[in-house]
Amino acid sequence: MDFLITLHGHNRWLMLSFALLAIVSIIINMKDTGEYKKFTKLSGSLYAYALAIQFLIGLILFFPKGNALDWDMSALRIQLEHATTMILAIAIAHSPAAWKKLENSKRLRNTLIAYVVSMFLIFLGVIRIGGISLWIGS
């Protein structure tokens, strides 16, 4: 179980890398041609898949931990807040799949907003579970 906790903790850096790659790709597409290029789609898919894997690892970790908390409400509340925030972030990050029929400029704009909002929620969720030191390393 310790391996999964470590993997779940370190995987956030991979997600951050994929998110930044997707955001930069979208910004470049918006400035260059306004087209939704294959690389933008690929980078967004990598971000969405990394989030899905992170969710599955978190789900595996949540249930045994939730049972072991023995109704310690403050710890359980923090776990539930973290899980809820992350589920919202995942849902928002996957929302660009619904915009395939929009014109490219609107699709790129909406996708950019979705990725930025999902990254903000992930940032908040990680801070909630372990404090700002998990991001800045102090």
C-alpha positions as CSV (number, residue, x, y, z in Angstrom):
1,M,0.0,0.0,0.0
2,D,2.9,2.3,0.7
3,F,4.0,1.9,-3.0
4,L,0.6,3.1,-4.2
5,I,0.7,6.1,-1.8
6,T,4.1,7.1,-3.2
7,L,3.0,6.5,-6.8
8,H,-0.2,8.6,-6.2
9,G,1.9,11.4,-4.6
10,H,4.6,11.5,-7.3
11,N,2.2,11.0,-10.2
12,R,0.9,14.6,-9.7
13,W,4.1,15.8,-11.4
14,L,3.4,13.7,-14.4
15,M,-0.1,15.1,-14.5
16,L,1.3,18.6,-14.2
17,S,3.6,18.0,-17.1
18,F,0.9,16.7,-19.3
19,A,-1.4,19.6,-18.3
20,L,1.2,22.2,-19.1
21,L,2.0,20.4,-22.4
22,A,-1.7,20.5,-23.3
23,I,-2.1,24.1,-22.3
24,V,1.0,25.3,-24.3
25,S,-0.2,23.3,-27.3
26,I,-3.6,24.9,-27.2
27,I,-2.1,28.4,-26.9
28,I,0.2,27.7,-29.8
29,N,-2.7,26.5,-31.9
30,M,-4.8,29.5,-31.0
31,K,-2.0,31.9,-32.1
32,D,-0.8,30.0,-35.2
33,T,-3.7,28.6,-37.2
34,G,-6.7,28.3,-34.9
35,E,-6.9,24.7,-35.9
36,Y,-7.3,21.8,-33.5
37,K,-4.2,19.9,-34.4
38,K,-3.4,16.2,-33.7
39,F,-0.7,17.1,-31.2
40,T,-3.1,19.2,-29.2
41,K,-5.6,16.3,-29.2
42,L,-2.8,13.9,-28.2
43,S,-1.5,16.1,-25.3
44,G,-5.1,16.6,-24.0
45,S,-5.6,12.8,-24.2
46,L,-2.4,12.2,-22.2
47,Y,-3.6,14.6,-19.5
48,A,-7.1,13.0,-19.4
49,Y,-5.7,9.5,-19.2
50,A,-3.1,10.5,-16.5
51,L,-6.0,11.9,-14.5
52,A,-8.0,8.7,-14.9
53,I,-5.1,6.6,-13.8
54,Q,-4.6,8.9,-10.8
55,F,-8.3,8.6,-10.0
56,L,-8.1,4.8,-10.0
57,I,-5.0,4.8,-7.7
58,G,-6.8,7.2,-5.4
59,L,-9.9,5.1,-5.4
60,I,-7.9,2.0,-4.4
61,L,-6.3,4.0,-1.6
62,F,-9.5,5.7,-0.4
63,F,-11.6,2.7,0.7
64,P,-9.1,0.9,3.0
65,K,-8.1,4.3,4.4
66,G,-11.7,5.4,4.9
67,N,-12.4,2.2,6.8
68,A,-9.3,2.5,9.0
69,L,-10.1,6.0,10.1
70,D,-12.6,4.6,12.6
71,W,-15.0,7.5,12.2
72,D,-12.3,10.1,12.9
73,M,-14.5,12.8,11.4
74,S,-11.8,15.5,10.8
75,A,-9.6,13.0,8.9
76,L,-12.5,11.6,7.0
77,R,-13.7,15.1,6.1
78,I,-10.4,16.0,4.6
79,Q,-10.3,12.7,2.6
80,L,-13.8,13.4,1.3
81,E,-13.0,17.0,0.4
82,H,-9.9,15.8,-1.5
83,A,-11.8,13.1,-3.3
84,T,-14.7,15.5,-4.2
85,T,-12.3,18.2,-5.5
86,M,-10.4,15.7,-7.6
87,I,-13.5,14.2,-9.1
88,L,-14.7,17.7,-10.1
89,A,-11.2,18.3,-11.6
90,I,-11.4,15.1,-13.6
91,A,-14.9,15.8,-14.9
92,I,-13.9,19.3,-16.0
93,A,-10.7,18.0,-17.7
94,H,-12.8,15.4,-19.6
95,S,-15.4,17.9,-20.7
96,P,-13.6,18.9,-24.0
97,A,-14.8,15.6,-25.4
98,A,-18.3,17.1,-25.6
99,W,-17.1,20.0,-27.7
100,K,-16.0,18.1,-30.8
101,K,-18.7,19.7,-33.0
102,L,-17.9,23.3,-32.1
103,E,-15.9,25.5,-34.4
104,N,-12.1,25.3,-33.7
105,S,-11.7,28.7,-32.1
106,K,-14.5,28.0,-29.5
107,R,-13.3,24.5,-29.0
108,L,-9.7,25.6,-28.3
109,R,-10.9,28.4,-26.0
110,N,-13.3,26.1,-24.0
111,T,-10.6,23.4,-23.7
112,L,-8.0,25.8,-22.5
113,I,-10.4,27.1,-19.8
114,A,-11.3,23.5,-18.8
115,Y,-7.7,22.5,-18.4
116,V,-6.8,25.6,-16.4
117,V,-9.8,25.2,-14.1
118,S,-9.0,21.5,-13.6
119,M,-5.4,22.2,-12.8
120,F,-6.5,24.9,-10.3
121,L,-8.8,22.3,-8.6
122,I,-6.0,19.7,-8.5
123,F,-3.7,22.3,-6.9
124,L,-6.4,23.1,-4.3
125,G,-7.1,19.4,-3.7
126,V,-3.4,18.6,-3.1
127,I,-3.1,21.6,-0.7
128,R,-6.1,20.4,1.2
129,I,-4.8,16.9,1.7
130,G,-1.2,17.8,2.6
131,G,-0.6,21.5,2.7
132,I,1.3,23.8,0.3
133,S,4.6,22.0,1.1
134,L,3.6,19.1,-1.2
135,W,3.8,21.5,-4.1
136,I,6.8,23.6,-3.1
137,G,8.8,20.9,-1.3
138,S,9.5,22.7,2.0
